Amino acid sequence: MVEPTNPALSIGKQCRLLSISRSSFYYTPKGETALNLMLMGQIDEQFLETPFFGVRQMTWHLRNEGHLVNEKRIRRLMRLMGLMPIYQKPNIPLPGNTCLHV
């Protein structure tokens, strides 16, 4: 969209025309650190064995493996990976809904 080599329009003018800030044009995302990628690999490996592990149990498991991690980091990584634990959800009947057993 923005052409840095355009002699007629400066980068600032092009960014204003597109309604984006100049800093967002220059921004390059850093990505995950090597430690986070290693943790994600271990989370994935453990999650395949125990798909019912949530954030707390996964944090406990990684701490037992010798990693200094907290729940906030594990929650972010599991959300980034799209992992949701499998657990039985409550079966609460709603008013007005009747279950007919045949």
N, CA, C and O atoms as a GROMACS GRO file, in nm:
protein
  408
    1MET      N    1   0.081  -0.119   0.000
    1MET     CA    2   0.000   0.000   0.000
    1MET      C    3   0.086   0.126   0.000
    1MET      O    4   0.072   0.211  -0.088
    2VAL      N    5   0.175   0.138   0.097
    2VAL     CA    6   0.262   0.254   0.104
    2VAL      C    7   0.386   0.224   0.021
    2VAL      O    8   0.451   0.121   0.040
    3GLU      N    9   0.419   0.315  -0.070
    3GLU     CA   10   0.537   0.299  -0.155
    3GLU      C   11   0.645   0.394  -0.106
    3GLU      O   12   0.636   0.515  -0.129
    4PRO      N   13   0.748   0.342  -0.038
    4PRO     CA   14   0.853   0.430   0.016
    4PRO      C   15   0.933   0.503  -0.093
    4PRO      O   16   0.990   0.608  -0.066
    5THR      N   17   0.938   0.447  -0.212
    5THR     CA   18   1.019   0.508  -0.319
    5THR      C   19   0.941   0.605  -0.406
    5THR      O   20   0.996   0.655  -0.504
    6ASN      N   21   0.817   0.632  -0.375
    6ASN     CA   22   0.736   0.724  -0.454
    6ASN      C   23   0.788   0.867  -0.438
    6ASN      O   24   0.788   0.920  -0.326
    7PRO      N   25   0.834   0.931  -0.548
    7PRO     CA   26   0.889   1.066  -0.535
    7PRO      C   27   0.782   1.174  -0.519
    7PRO      O   28   0.811   1.281  -0.466
    8ALA      N   29   0.659   1.146  -0.562
    8ALA     CA   30   0.554   1.248  -0.556
    8ALA      C   31   0.493   1.261  -0.417
    8ALA      O   32   0.459   1.372  -0.374
    9LEU      N   33   0.480   1.149  -0.346
    9LEU     CA   34   0.418   1.151  -0.213
    9LEU      C   35   0.516   1.098  -0.109
    9LEU      O   36   0.574   0.991  -0.126
   10SER      N   37   0.533   1.172  -0.003
   10SER     CA   38   0.620   1.124   0.106
   10SER      C   39   0.549   1.014   0.182
   10SER      O   40   0.428   0.994   0.168
   11ILE      N   41   0.624   0.942   0.263
   11ILE     CA   42   0.567   0.833   0.343
   11ILE      C   43   0.462   0.889   0.439
   11ILE      O   44   0.357   0.828   0.458
   12GLY      N   45   0.490   1.004   0.499
   12GLY     CA   46   0.394   1.066   0.591
   12GLY      C   47   0.262   1.099   0.523
   12GLY      O   48   0.156   1.075   0.580
   13LYS      N   49   0.267   1.154   0.401
   13LYS     CA   50   0.144   1.188   0.328
   13LYS      C   51   0.068   1.062   0.290
   13LYS      O   52  -0.055   1.058   0.297
   14GLN      N   53   0.141   0.959   0.247
   14GLN     CA   54   0.075   0.832   0.212
   14GLN      C   55   0.006   0.770   0.333
   14GLN      O   56  -0.105   0.718   0.322
   15CYS      N   57   0.072   0.777   0.448
   15CYS     CA   58   0.011   0.721   0.570
   15CYS      C   59  -0.114   0.800   0.608
   15CYS      O   60  -0.213   0.742   0.651
   16ARG      N   61  -0.109   0.934   0.594
   16ARG     CA   62  -0.227   1.015   0.625
   16ARG      C   63  -0.342   0.982   0.530
   16ARG      O   64  -0.457   0.976   0.573
   17LEU      N   65  -0.313   0.960   0.403
   17LEU     CA   66  -0.417   0.924   0.306
   17LEU      C   67  -0.481   0.790   0.339
   17LEU      O   68  -0.600   0.769   0.315
   18LEU      N   69  -0.401   0.699   0.394
   18LEU     CA   70  -0.453   0.567   0.430
   18LEU      C   71  -0.508   0.562   0.572
   18LEU      O   72  -0.560   0.459   0.616
   19SER      N   73  -0.497   0.673   0.644
   19SER     CA   74  -0.546   0.685   0.782
   19SER      C   75  -0.474   0.587   0.876
   19SER      O   76  -0.536   0.526   0.962
   20ILE      N   77  -0.344   0.574   0.857
   20ILE     CA   78  -0.263   0.495   0.951
   20ILE      C   79  -0.151   0.584   1.003
   20ILE      O   80  -0.110   0.679   0.936
   21SER      N   81  -0.103   0.552   1.120
   21SER     CA   82   0.008   0.631   1.175
   21SER      C   83   0.139   0.586   1.110
   21SER      O   84   0.153   0.472   1.066
   22ARG      N   85   0.233   0.679   1.104
   22ARG     CA   86   0.362   0.648   1.045
   22ARG      C   87   0.436   0.542   1.125
   22ARG      O   88   0.508   0.460   1.068
   23SER      N   89   0.419   0.544   1.257
   23SER     CA   90   0.488   0.446   1.340
   23SER      C   91   0.438   0.304   1.312
   23SER      O   92   0.515   0.209   1.320
   24SER      N   93   0.309   0.290   1.279
   24SER     CA   94   0.259   0.155   1.247
   24SER      C   95   0.314   0.107   1.113
   24SER      O   96   0.325  -0.014   1.091
   25PHE      N   97   0.349   0.200   1.023
   25PHE     CA   98   0.412   0.161   0.897
   25PHE      C   99   0.552   0.104   0.922
   25PHE      O  100   0.592   0.007   0.858
   26TYR      N  101   0.626   0.165   1.014
   26TYR     CA  102   0.762   0.121   1.042
   26TYR      C  103   0.770   0.004   1.140
   26TYR      O  104   0.876  -0.058   1.154
   27TYR      N  105   0.658  -0.028   1.208
   27TYR     CA  106   0.658  -0.132   1.311
   27TYR      C  107   0.679  -0.270   1.249
   27TYR      O  108   0.614  -0.305   1.150
   28THR      N  109   0.770  -0.347   1.307
   28THR     CA  110   0.787  -0.488   1.268
   28THR      C  111   0.772  -0.572   1.395
   28THR      O  112   0.846  -0.551   1.491
   29PRO      N  113   0.679  -0.668   1.396
   29PRO     CA  114   0.660  -0.749   1.516
   29PRO      C  115   0.784  -0.833   1.547
   29PRO      O  116   0.854  -0.879   1.456
   30LYS      N  117   0.809  -0.852   1.675
   30LYS     CA  118   0.928  -0.925   1.719
   30LYS      C  119   0.910  -1.076   1.714
   30LYS      O  120   1.006  -1.148   1.685
   31GLY      N  121   0.791  -1.124   1.741
   31GLY     CA  122   0.771  -1.268   1.747
   31GLY      C  123   0.799  -1.320   1.888
   31GLY      O  124   0.824  -1.243   1.980
   32GLU      N  125   0.794  -1.450   1.904
   32GLU     CA  126   0.814  -1.512   2.035
   32GLU      C  127   0.962  -1.540   2.058
   32GLU      O  128   1.040  -1.561   1.964
   33THR      N  129   1.000  -1.539   2.186
   33THR     CA  130   1.138  -1.568   2.221
   33THR      C  131   1.163  -1.719   2.210
   33THR      O  132   1.070  -1.798   2.200
   34ALA      N  133   1.289  -1.755   2.211
   34ALA     CA  134   1.326  -1.897   2.202
   34ALA      C  135   1.274  -1.974   2.324
   34ALA      O  136   1.233  -2.089   2.311
   35LEU      N  137   1.275  -1.909   2.441
   35LEU     CA  138   1.224  -1.974   2.562
   35LEU      C  139   1.074  -2.000   2.550
   35LEU      O  140   1.027  -2.108   2.585
   36ASN      N  141   0.999  -1.901   2.500
   36ASN     CA  142   0.855  -1.921   2.483
   36ASN      C  143   0.825  -2.030   2.380
   36ASN      O  144   0.731  -2.107   2.398
   37LEU      N  145   0.904  -2.036   2.274
   37LEU     CA  146   0.883  -2.141   2.174
   37LEU      C  147   0.911  -2.280   2.232
   37LEU      O  148   0.841  -2.376   2.201
   38MET      N  149   1.013  -2.288   2.317
   38MET     CA  150   1.043  -2.416   2.382
   38MET      C  151   0.930  -2.454   2.479
   38MET      O  152   0.890  -2.570   2.485
   39LEU      N  153   0.880  -2.354   2.553
   39LEU     CA  154   0.768  -2.381   2.644
   39LEU      C  155   0.644  -2.424   2.567
   39LEU      O  156   0.572  -2.514   2.610
   40MET      N  157   0.619  -2.362   2.453
   40MET     CA  158   0.503  -2.398   2.372
   40MET      C  159   0.515  -2.542   2.323
   40MET      O  160   0.415  -2.614   2.315
   41GLY      N  161   0.636  -2.584   2.290
   41GLY     CA  162   0.657  -2.723   2.248
   41GLY      C  163   0.628  -2.820   2.361
   41GLY      O  164   0.566  -2.924   2.339
   42GLN      N  165   0.672  -2.786   2.483
   42GLN     CA  166   0.645  -2.873   2.597
   42GLN      C  167   0.497  -2.873   2.634
   42GLN      O  168   0.442  -2.976   2.672
   43ILE      N  169   0.432  -2.755   2.623
   43ILE     CA  170   0.288  -2.748   2.650
   43ILE      C  171   0.214  -2.837   2.551
   43ILE      O  172   0.124  -2.911   2.590
   44ASP      N  173   0.250  -2.828   2.424
   44ASP     CA  174   0.185  -2.908   2.321
   44ASP      C  175   0.204  -3.056   2.346
   44ASP      O  176   0.110  -3.135   2.334
   45GLU      N  177   0.326  -3.095   2.380
   45GLU     CA  178   0.356  -3.236   2.408
   45GLU      C  179   0.274  -3.288   2.526
   45GLU      O  180   0.218  -3.397   2.520
   46GLN      N  181   0.268  -3.209   2.634
   46GLN     CA  182   0.194  -3.251   2.753
   46GLN      C  183   0.044  -3.250   2.726
   46GLN      O  184  -0.029  -3.335   2.776
   47PHE      N  185  -0.003  -3.153   2.648
   47PHE     CA  186  -0.146  -3.141   2.620
   47PHE      C  187  -0.196  -3.260   2.538
   47PHE      O  188  -0.312  -3.300   2.552
   48LEU      N  189  -0.110  -3.316   2.452
   48LEU     CA  190  -0.150  -3.435   2.377
   48LEU      C  191  -0.169  -3.554   2.469
   48LEU      O  192  -0.256  -3.639   2.445
   49GLU      N  193  -0.089  -3.562   2.577
   49GLU     CA  194  -0.103  -3.671   2.673
   49GLU      C  195  -0.221  -3.648   2.767
   49GLU      O  196  -0.294  -3.742   2.799
   50THR      N  197  -0.238  -3.524   2.812
   50THR     CA  198  -0.342  -3.491   2.910
   50THR      C  199  -0.422  -3.371   2.861
   50THR      O  200  -0.395  -3.258   2.902
   51PRO      N  201  -0.521  -3.393   2.772
   51PRO     CA  202  -0.597  -3.281   2.717
   51PRO      C  203  -0.689  -3.212   2.817
   51PRO      O  204  -0.754  -3.112   2.784
   52PHE      N  205  -0.696  -3.264   2.939
   52PHE     CA  206  -0.781  -3.203   3.040
   52PHE      C  207  -0.702  -3.105   3.128
   52PHE      O  208  -0.760  -3.043   3.217
   53PHE      N  209  -0.572  -3.090   3.103
   53PHE     CA  210  -0.492  -2.996   3.180
   53PHE      C  211  -0.528  -2.853   3.138
   53PHE      O  212  -0.520  -2.817   3.021
   54GLY      N  213  -0.567  -2.774   3.235
   54GLY     CA  214  -0.592  -2.633   3.212
   54GLY      C  215  -0.466  -2.553   3.243
   54GLY      O  216  -0.357  -2.609   3.251
   55VAL      N  217  -0.484  -2.424   3.261
   55VAL     CA  218  -0.370  -2.336   3.285
   55VAL      C  219  -0.301  -2.369   3.416
   55VAL      O  220  -0.178  -2.375   3.423
   56ARG      N  221  -0.379  -2.391   3.522
   56ARG     CA  222  -0.320  -2.417   3.653
   56ARG      C  223  -0.242  -2.547   3.656
   56ARG      O  224  -0.130  -2.551   3.707
   57GLN      N  225  -0.301  -2.653   3.602
   57GLN     CA  226  -0.232  -2.782   3.602
   57GLN      C  227  -0.110  -2.780   3.510
   57GLN      O  228  -0.008  -2.843   3.540
   58MET      N  229  -0.120  -2.708   3.397
   58MET     CA  230  -0.006  -2.700   3.306
   58MET      C  231   0.107  -2.621   3.370
   58MET      O  232   0.224  -2.656   3.354
   59THR      N  233   0.073  -2.515   3.443
   59THR     CA  234   0.174  -2.437   3.515
   59THR      C  235   0.242  -2.523   3.620
   59THR      O  236   0.364  -2.521   3.635
   60TRP      N  237   0.162  -2.599   3.694
   60TRP     CA  238   0.214  -2.689   3.797
   60TRP      C  239   0.309  -2.791   3.734
   60TRP      O  240   0.417  -2.818   3.788
   61HIS      N  241   0.268  -2.848   3.621
   61HIS     CA  242   0.351  -2.948   3.552
   61HIS      C  243   0.485  -2.888   3.508
   61HIS      O  244   0.590  -2.948   3.528
   62LEU      N  245   0.481  -2.768   3.448
   62LEU     CA  246   0.604  -2.706   3.399
   62LEU      C  247   0.695  -2.664   3.514
   62LEU      O  248   0.817  -2.669   3.500
   63ARG      N  249   0.637  -2.624   3.626
   63ARG     CA  250   0.718  -2.592   3.743
   63ARG      C  251   0.787  -2.715   3.797
   63ARG      O  252   0.902  -2.709   3.840
   64ASN      N  253   0.717  -2.829   3.794
   64ASN     CA  254   0.778  -2.955   3.838
   64ASN      C  255   0.890  -2.998   3.744
   64ASN      O  256   0.982  -3.070   3.784
   65GLU      N  257   0.884  -2.955   3.618
   65GLU     CA  258   0.990  -2.985   3.521
   65GLU      C  259   1.110  -2.891   3.539
   65GLU      O  260   1.213  -2.910   3.474
   66GLY      N  261   1.096  -2.790   3.626
   66GLY     CA  262   1.209  -2.702   3.655
   66GLY      C  263   1.203  -2.566   3.587
   66GLY      O  264   1.303  -2.494   3.589
   67HIS      N  265   1.090  -2.530   3.528
   67HIS     CA  266   1.077  -2.401   3.461
   67HIS      C  267   1.015  -2.298   3.556
   67HIS      O  268   0.920  -2.329   3.628
   68LEU      N  269   1.069  -2.178   3.554
   68LEU     CA  270   1.013  -2.070   3.636
   68LEU      C  271   0.909  -1.996   3.553
   68LEU      O  272   0.940  -1.901   3.481
   69VAL      N  273   0.784  -2.041   3.563
   69VAL     CA  274   0.674  -1.981   3.485
   69VAL      C  275   0.560  -1.946   3.579
   69VAL      O  276   0.548  -2.002   3.688
   70ASN      N  277   0.476  -1.852   3.535
   70ASN     CA  278   0.357  -1.821   3.612
   70ASN      C  279   0.233  -1.846   3.526
   70ASN      O  280   0.242  -1.871   3.405
   71GLU      N  281   0.118  -1.840   3.589
   71GLU     CA  282  -0.007  -1.873   3.520
   71GLU      C  283  -0.036  -1.776   3.406
   71GLU      O  284  -0.090  -1.814   3.302
   72LYS      N  285   0.000  -1.650   3.426
   72LYS     CA  286  -0.028  -1.549   3.324
   72LYS      C  287   0.043  -1.582   3.192
   72LYS      O  288  -0.016  -1.568   3.085
   73ARG      N  289   0.167  -1.625   3.200
   73ARG     CA  290   0.243  -1.660   3.080
   73ARG      C  291   0.186  -1.784   3.013
   73ARG      O  292   0.170  -1.788   2.891
   74ILE      N  293   0.154  -1.885   3.093
   74ILE     CA  294   0.100  -2.009   3.037
   74ILE      C  295  -0.037  -1.984   2.976
   74ILE      O  296  -0.068  -2.041   2.871
   75ARG      N  297  -0.119  -1.902   3.039
   75ARG     CA  298  -0.251  -1.868   2.984
   75ARG      C  299  -0.236  -1.800   2.848
   75ARG      O  300  -0.309  -1.832   2.754
   76ARG      N  301  -0.141  -1.707   2.837
   76ARG     CA  302  -0.119  -1.637   2.711
   76ARG      C  303  -0.071  -1.733   2.603
   76ARG      O  304  -0.118  -1.727   2.489
   77LEU      N  305   0.022  -1.823   2.638
   77LEU     CA  306   0.075  -1.916   2.539
   77LEU      C  307  -0.030  -2.018   2.496
   77LEU      O  308  -0.040  -2.051   2.377
   78MET      N  309  -0.110  -2.066   2.590
   78MET     CA  310  -0.214  -2.163   2.555
   78MET      C  311  -0.321  -2.096   2.468
   78MET      O  312  -0.374  -2.159   2.376
   79ARG      N  313  -0.353  -1.972   2.496
   79ARG     CA  314  -0.450  -1.899   2.415
   79ARG      C  315  -0.393  -1.876   2.275
   79ARG      O  316  -0.466  -1.888   2.176
   80LEU      N  317  -0.264  -1.844   2.267
   80LEU     CA  318  -0.198  -1.822   2.139
   80LEU      C  319  -0.198  -1.951   2.056
   80LEU      O  320  -0.212  -1.947   1.934
   81MET      N  321  -0.182  -2.065   2.123
   81MET     CA  322  -0.181  -2.194   2.055
   81MET      C  323  -0.322  -2.245   2.026
   81MET      O  324  -0.339  -2.339   1.949
   82GLY      N  325  -0.422  -2.183   2.086
   82GLY     CA  326  -0.561  -2.226   2.064
   82GLY      C  327  -0.598  -2.351   2.142
   82GLY      O  328  -0.684  -2.428   2.098
   83LEU      N  329  -0.534  -2.373   2.256
   83LEU     CA  330  -0.561  -2.493   2.335
   83LEU      C  331  -0.668  -2.464   2.440
   83LEU      O  332  -0.658  -2.367   2.515
   84MET      N  333  -0.768  -2.548   2.443
   84MET     CA  334  -0.874  -2.540   2.544
   84MET      C  335  -0.886  -2.677   2.608
   84MET      O  336  -0.897  -2.777   2.537
   85PRO      N  337  -0.883  -2.685   2.740
   85PRO     CA  338  -0.893  -2.816   2.804
   85PRO      C  339  -1.030  -2.878   2.784
   85PRO      O  340  -1.130  -2.808   2.767
   86ILE      N  341  -1.032  -3.010   2.786
   86ILE     CA  342  -1.158  -3.084   2.775
   86ILE      C  343  -1.207  -3.112   2.916
   86ILE      O  344  -1.137  -3.176   2.994
   87TYR      N  345  -1.324  -3.067   2.948
   87TYR     CA  346  -1.382  -3.093   3.079
   87TYR      C  347  -1.533  -3.098   3.066
   87TYR      O  348  -1.590  -3.045   2.971
   88GLN      N  349  -1.596  -3.160   3.162
   88GLN     CA  350  -1.741  -3.172   3.159
   88GLN      C  351  -1.802  -3.040   3.202
   88GLN      O  352  -1.774  -2.987   3.309
   89LYS      N  353  -1.887  -2.987   3.116
   89LYS     CA  354  -1.952  -2.860   3.143
   89LYS      C  355  -2.081  -2.886   3.220
   89LYS      O  356  -2.141  -2.992   3.207
   90PRO      N  357  -2.125  -2.789   3.300
   90PRO     CA  358  -2.247  -2.811   3.378
   90PRO      C  359  -2.369  -2.823   3.287
   90PRO      O  360  -2.380  -2.754   3.186
   91ASN      N  361  -2.461  -2.910   3.325
   91ASN     CA  362  -2.584  -2.930   3.250
   91ASN      C  363  -2.697  -2.868   3.332
   91ASN      O  364  -2.765  -2.936   3.408
   92ILE      N  365  -2.716  -2.740   3.314
   92ILE     CA  366  -2.816  -2.667   3.392
   92ILE      C  367  -2.940  -2.648   3.305
   92ILE      O  368  -2.934  -2.582   3.201
   93PRO      N  369  -3.052  -2.705   3.347
   93PRO     CA  370  -3.173  -2.687   3.267
   93PRO      C  371  -3.224  -2.543   3.276
   93PRO      O  372  -3.227  -2.484   3.384
   94LEU      N  373  -3.264  -2.487   3.163
   94LEU     CA  374  -3.316  -2.352   3.159
   94LEU      C  375  -3.466  -2.354   3.185
   94LEU      O  376  -3.533  -2.450   3.148
   95PRO      N  377  -3.520  -2.250   3.248
   95PRO     CA  378  -3.664  -2.246   3.271
   95PRO      C  379  -3.740  -2.246   3.139
   95PRO      O  380  -3.704  -2.175   3.045
   96GLY      N  381  -3.844  -2.323   3.132
   96GLY     CA  382  -3.924  -2.332   3.012
   96GLY      C  383  -3.883  -2.444   2.919
   96GLY      O  384  -3.962  -2.487   2.834
   97ASN      N  385  -3.763  -2.491   2.934
   97ASN     CA  386  -3.716  -2.602   2.852
   97ASN      C  387  -3.740  -2.733   2.927
   97ASN      O  388  -3.695  -2.751   3.040
   98THR      N  389  -3.810  -2.821   2.864
   98THR     CA  390  -3.834  -2.952   2.927
   98THR      C  391  -3.763  -3.058   2.845
   98THR      O  392  -3.766  -3.055   2.722
   99CYS      N  393  -3.701  -3.148   2.913
   99CYS     CA  394  -3.634  -3.257   2.847
   99CYS      C  395  -3.730  -3.375   2.841
   99CYS      O  396  -3.779  -3.422   2.944
  100LEU      N  397  -3.755  -3.422   2.723
  100LEU     CA  398  -3.843  -3.536   2.706
  100LEU      C  399  -3.757  -3.659   2.686
  100LEU      O  400  -3.679  -3.666   2.591
  101HIS      N  401  -3.772  -3.754   2.773
  101HIS     CA  402  -3.696  -3.878   2.762
  101HIS      C  403  -3.785  -3.981   2.694
  101HIS      O  404  -3.898  -4.006   2.738
  102VAL      N  405  -3.736  -4.039   2.590
  102VAL     CA  406  -3.815  -4.137   2.514
  102VAL      C  407  -3.770  -4.275   2.550
  102VAL      O  408  -3.824  -4.373   2.498
   0.00000   0.00000   0.00000
